[in-house]
């Protein structure tokens, strides 16, 4: 799923950077940006699943609630550090005339870090309580987004507005409503972890427990999509002001439904087709952070300045294929180097590794 998010992100950024201004009303460009709108929700959802896995693992190790909570907070701090390191490198790239305002821009990593910090409270609960509470929290975040965007934020520092407020003149990844994706991801991660646990396999052999979960996710995803779409099309609303594409709870639930269907599809594909051997899609997912960092620098940086807003949609599609191939090579090199580092570390620090080296 994360590999799919990387592909969606790459094509969206390439089309956005390279397509000519006079061709941005074409069907191909509009479709690329429409599909690209799923990339950030997918990354947030998958980050939530990873957080859900982490919380479950910490609980199984019988750590205290406080240690589980601070471990989750530590991950949030790491992601926020990476977010500002990324902004800092972009700021350096703008020398000798850097744009200081861009340094405070709230990107997907900033939103992810803040959302993990807030939902880290779920680490204080046991698995069953965590699912209920984080789902409730995610629903509240989504439901509050139109209300939060309608408040008067004129006296609030700009950077805080960037982190919180969904609005046309603010950041694209505010906590309201984007953090809802991460909350739903934590709940999904807890369910998947429980279904795939050793206890679950003992009770339900041949992965039937996981298969059953995926069937329920398909059903739940379809219900979310059609019910949210139905309520979004009603001629009245409980909100005095709501923008479907920026702060509507209906859009959040529709996208969550789509992601649940994608999860079931990814599970089926991985189990039937890609369970063994090399997978370029999985490699992109495993190296999503360096791929994100490098491809943004490549697509929006000075190396490709001659292509900025200079290509037709067909040219942008070809460029997206080329960038994807380059990122696939990058991910393979990255994973190979990581494997060699781990091998050297094991050889130097473990008895088995030292015996094998001897």
C-alpha angles and dihedrals in degrees: 000000000000089000089054089051090053091053092048090048095049096051091045093052094043093052091044093051103037108032116104117253094237091055099051091101093059120114093242093055094044090049092050092054093042092054090040089062088076095061099079095043089050093051091048092046092049091046086054091051090051090050089049090053090049094050091049093049092049090050092051089054088060094238118165119264091250093054091048091050095049091046089056091046090051090059090050090051091050092053092048089050091052090047093057092040087056091050090048093054089050089049090052089049089060094059133158086031105026121179105236092189090063090059089068095045113128108230131176093280092053091052091046093052094049092045092051090049092054096042091046084090085079089071088071090066134069120253098268094045091045094058093051096043099045091046089051090047092049091050090049092051091051093044093048096051097088090046093048092049090053095056123101106259097168095115096044120099112263096239091056090051089052090055097045116021126083105208143132093253097043138071121308095230109048122163088247108089106350095069088065089074090058092049092052088047092056090053091048091048092053091051094047092046091051092048092048097044121117090248090055092050091050092054095040113030126199092036092283090140091058091043090054091049091053091051090053091047090054090051092045092047092052091048092050093049097049098037094047091047090050094053092043090058095052113118092234135050138198088226122080089216130013134162112207095209096045113031111000116132087210092064090049092053093045091053092046088052090051090050092052089054090047090051092055090046092049091049092050093046093047093047097045104030114014105032092112134037135015120336121188090194093055090045091056089051093049092051099037094130099055090039090052092048097046099040093050090051090048098045099040100027134089096270092077099033091124090061097050109125089341105108136082117236088262090053091048090051090053090047090051090054091050093048090047091053091049091050090048089056090046092052092050092049091046093052093045091053091046091051091051092050091050090048092052091047092051091047091053101041109031130069092225091050093049091048091050091048090050 
